[in-house]
Amino acid sequence: MAKDGPNWDGLLKWSLAHSDGTRSTRNLSEEDRRWFMEAMQSQTVDVIKRMKEITLVMQTPEQVLESQGVTPQDIEDMLDELQEHVESIDMANDLHSIGGLAPLLGYLKNSHANIRAKAGEVVTTIVQNNPRSQQLVMEANGLEPLLSNFASDPDVTVRTKALGAISSLIRHNKPGIEAFRLANGYAALRDALGSESVKFQRKALNLIQYLLNENASDCSVVDKLGFPRLMLHLASSEDPDVREAALRGLLELAREKADGSAIKLAEDNEKLKQLLGERIKGISLMSPEDLGAAREERHLVDSLWNACYNEPSSLRDKGLLVLPGEDAPPPDVASKHFEPPLRAWAANPASKKSSVEQKETPLLLGPGPSSEATSNQDTSM
């Protein structure tokens, strides 16, 4: 692409000069046509060609690249560009056909942590809401290096990016979920909850909640691995997103499943009641602005209390579960602009009155002359 960017002023002036609406269209001269095509092509990138070039670099051994002066930062920039290209589902699926998927997955094992992290981010983009690419990554055994990075990489950013890629890879992907379970993925999730990284904790909690919602039988596995106690701890986190994610996980465990089963948090019953009591107290002391932001947490606390103790929480009695105006329908700001004319006429009495008055206007001319007046007129004549 041109370094100085598109010459939009030139293109605009050219287009206005040739289509100002004051004259009929005419055929372009060869010179004008050539100028226009060159101007447009100079700003156009052949995405497939560029992805093939990136693939060639990814296939080149790291030592060869270093000998040619290619730095790890150059590789990161290249992966940034690749990520932009594969945001298109078609381009994401084409990456495999041009031979780029395998070397990309190879970058998950790169010696540089930033490259491993960036590769995981690109994989996330490729498989997100893309069943075809999910299948291709699974067939290329891409889950294995992702699990390895997630479970044991020394860099927490690499672990977090790998977890994000795993979440996108196995979402709505039953073979992926089964492979994750068989690879002892839940144990890695348990370790992630003990991390000091808030972002890592949040991603792990969100994936746990999704997996439990998809597979009710996994609740017993999670219970045996000690997840409830870890979630109880995170439910008092200073980060509101972590708190909400932990409460959602606990609620998923406590809810009765289709087969009538539910995880009884009896072992931690007192600790749970104490936690919920503290959250209710904390919510009670919030400012109106903070209460509005904590709407999800308020409902989670009440739902969890109701699921565990078969009664509503004190948030209801205090009027803090639903604040004034929260249960009101959203304001109607569009219907008056898009209301059908007949409905608008029916809903506007003033328009009815105006219409009636218009219809009655001819009556102002009065009735015709009476028979008596007509008779007198004839006599006079």
N, C-alpha and C positions, 0 to 999 in steps of 0.2 A: 504494500500500500504506500501511497505517497506520504512522505514524511510530514509535509506541511498540511495534510488533510485535504478534503475535497474543495474544489474551487466552486463553492456554492454560488457566490456572487456572479461568476461568469456564466454558470449554467442557468441561473435565474434570468439574467439579462438576455441570454440567448433565447430562452423559451418564451419570454414576454415579447421579444421582438418578432417571433414567428407565430405567436398565437395570442394577439391582443384582442381578438374578437371583433375587430373592425373590418376585417377582410377575410375572404374565403381562404381555405387551406390550400397550400400549394406543395408540390413535390420538392423535396430537399435537393439541393445540388450535391454533387459528389463531395465537394470540399466541406460543405456543412455537415453532411452525414459522417464523413471521416473524422471531423473534429469532435462531433458529439460522441461517437463510439469510442474514440481514444480517451475522451474525458471520463466516460463512464467506466471503461475497462481499467483505467488507472486506479480507480477506487474499488475495484472488485477483486476479491480473493477467491481462488479456486480452492474450496475447503477440502475436497478429497485429495487434491494434489498436495496441499499443505499437510494434511494428516499423514500422507505417505512419507513426506519428508521427515516428520516427527517420528514416525515409526522406524525409519531408517536409523535415526539417531538412537532411539531406544534399543535397537538391536545391536548397536555397536558396543563392544566391550568397554567397561569403565576405564581400563588402562589406556586404550587407544584414544578415547576422548580426552583424557588428561594430557596425553602426549601432544594433542592438537590444540591445547589451551582451553578446552571446554571446562568450565568450573561447575561445582555443584549448584551455584546460584543460577547459572545458565540453564541447567536441567530443570530447576524449579520454575523458572520463567517459561520454559517450553511446556511444562505440565500445566501451568496456568492457562496458556493459550489452548492446549488440548482440551482442557475442561470447558472452555467457552464453546469450542466446536461441538463437543458431545452433549451439550445441553439440548440439542435437537435429537429426538428419539431415533430418527433415521440415521443421523451421523453416528450415534452411539452404537447402533446395530452394525453399521458399516465398518466400525473399527476392527471387528473380528475378521471380516472378509478381506481386509487389506493387510492382515497380519499384525495388527497393533495391540490386540488384547493380551496376548501371551507376554510380550516384553513389558507391558504396563504392570501386569501382575508380578513380573520379576522384580520390578522396582520396589515392591513391598518388602524385599529382602536386601535392599541397598544398604551400604555401610553408613550412609548419611541419614540421620534421623529426620531431617526436614524433607528429604526426598521420599522416605517411607511414609511420612505423614501426608505429603501432597499426593502421592499415589493412591493412598486410601481415600482421599477426598475425591479424586477423579473417578474412582470405582463407584463411590456413592452416587455421583451424578449419572453415571452410565446405567446403573441398575434401578434407580429410583422410579417407581411406577412404570417399569419396563419389563414385562414378563419374558420377552425374548432375550434381552441382555442378561436377566437373572439366570435363565437356562444356560446361556453361553458361558457365563462366569462359573456356574456350578460344574459344567462339563469340563472346563479348563482347570478344575480343582482350585479355584480361586478362594474358596472358603478356608482352606487349610492355612495359607500364610496370614489371612486376616485374623483367624482365631489365634494363631501364634503371636501376632503383634498385640492383639487385644489382651491376651492372658499374661504375657511375660516380657513385653518390650520394656526396656529401662526408661524410655521417654514417655511421660504421661500424655503428651500431645499425640504421639503415635498411637498409643492405646486408645485414646478418645476418638481419633479419626477412624481407626480400625473398627471400633464399636459402632460408629455411625454407618460405616459401609455394611457391616453385618446386619444391622437393623433394617437397612434398605434392601439388602439382598434376600433376607428370609421373610420379609413382610408379604403376606398373601402368597406365600411360596411354601407349600406343605413339605416337599422334599427338603427344602432348605431348613425348615424348622426341625424336621426329624434329624437331619445331619448335625444341626447345632446341639440338639439334646444328646445324641450319641457321642459327640465330642466333648462331653462334660462342660457344655457351655454355661450351665447354671452355676457351677463352682466358680467360673471366672466372673460371672455377674456378682456373686457373693463377695469376691475379693474387691470388685470395683466399688461396692457400697462402702467399703472400709477405706477408700482413697480419700486424700485430702483435697482433691480437685472437685469443686462444686459442679463444673460442667460434666465431668466424668460420672459423678454420682447421678446427676439428672438424666443423662442418656441411659444409664443402666436401669434406673427406676422406670423410665418410660418403656423400655423394652420388656422388663419384667411384667409390667401391667398389661402390655399387649399380649404377651405369651400366655399369661394366666387367663385372659379373656378368650383367647383362641382355644386353649386346652385346659378345661376345668380339672382334669386329672393331674395336671402339673402342680396343683395347689399342695398336694400331699408331699411332693418332692421338695418344694420350696419350704414347706413347714419343717421337714426333717433336716434341711440344711441350715436352719436357724435364721431364715430371712425375716420372720416377724419381729424378732428382737432388734435386728439392724434397722428395720423400717421404723420401729418405735423411736429409736435414737435419732434418725434423720427427720422424723416428723416434728422435732423441736429445733431444726436447723434455723440459722439466721437467714438463710436464703429462702425467699417465699416460694420459688419454683420447686426447690428440693422438698420443702414442707408439703406442698400440694401433691407432688408426685408420690411421696411416701404415704400420704393419707389415701391416695387413690389405690396404691398397692395393698394397704391394709384393708380397705373397703372391699377390694376384689377377693381377698382371702376370707373375709367375714360373711360375705353374701352367700345366701343359700343357692346351691347349684340346681340344675335341672333334675339331678338324681336325688335331691334332698340332702346332699352332703354340704358341709361348710366347715371351715377351719375354726375351731373354738380357741380363742385366745385366752383360755382359762389360766394357763400357766403364767401369763403376763397380765392377768386381769387387773390387778391393783395398779400396776405400772401404766396400763392403758388408760384406766379411769383417771389417774393422776395427770397423765399427759393431756387428755381431752379437757380436763378441768382447767389446766394451765392455759390451754389454747383459748378456751371460752373466756377466761379472765383477761388474757391478752387482747382478744377481740373486743371485749367490753371497754377497754381503755383506749381503743383506737380513735383517731380523729375521723370526722366524716369523710375526708378524702381517702384516708387509709382503709376505711370500711368499704368504700366503693371498690377499691383495688383488690380487696380481700374477699370479694363476693364468692369466688369458687371455693376458697378455704372454708368460709362459713357454712356452705352447703355440705362440704365433705365432712366437717366435724359433726354436723347434725346427723347426716346419713350414717356415719360410723357409730355414733352413740345409739341411734335407733336400731342398727343392725346387731349391736352387741348387747343392748340392755332392753330392747323391745319397748322403748319409750322415747319421745322426742327430747332433745336437749333443752337446756335452760335458755338457749339462744332464742327460742320461740317466745318464751315468756317475757324475755327482755326486749322483744321487738327488733332483734338484731339479725334474724335469719333473712327476712325480706324487708329492705328499707323502703320508706315511702317513695313511690314512683318506679321502683324496680319491677313491679308486676304489671305496670301499665303498658299498654301496647305502644309501639314506637310511633312517633308523630307522623301523620300523613302529610308528606310534603310533595307528593307527586300526583295524586289523583286529580287535583284541581287543574293540573296542566294537561292531563291525558283523559279527562272525563268525557264520555260520549256526549254530544250535544243534546240528545233527547233527555238523558239522565240529568244533565245540568239544568235543562229547562224545567224538568219536573221538580228538581230540588230547590228552585229559586222562585218563590212566590212573586217576587217583584217582576220577573220576566213574564210570568203568567198574566199578571195584572196589566202589564204593558201591552201584551198581545191581545187581551180581551178588549182593552180600550181601543186598540187599533181596529179590531173587528167591528166595534160599536160605533166607530166614527161616522159611517154613513147615516146613522139615525139622527145625527145633528141636523140633517136637512129638513126634518119634520115630516109629518104625514101629508098626503096630497090634499087639495081643497075639498071641503065638505060638499054634499049634494045641495044644501041650501045656498051656499055661496055660489055654486055653479048656476043654480036657478036664477038668483038675483042678477048674476052676470049676463045671463041670456035675456032677462027682461030689460036690463039697461041697454043692451044692444038693440 
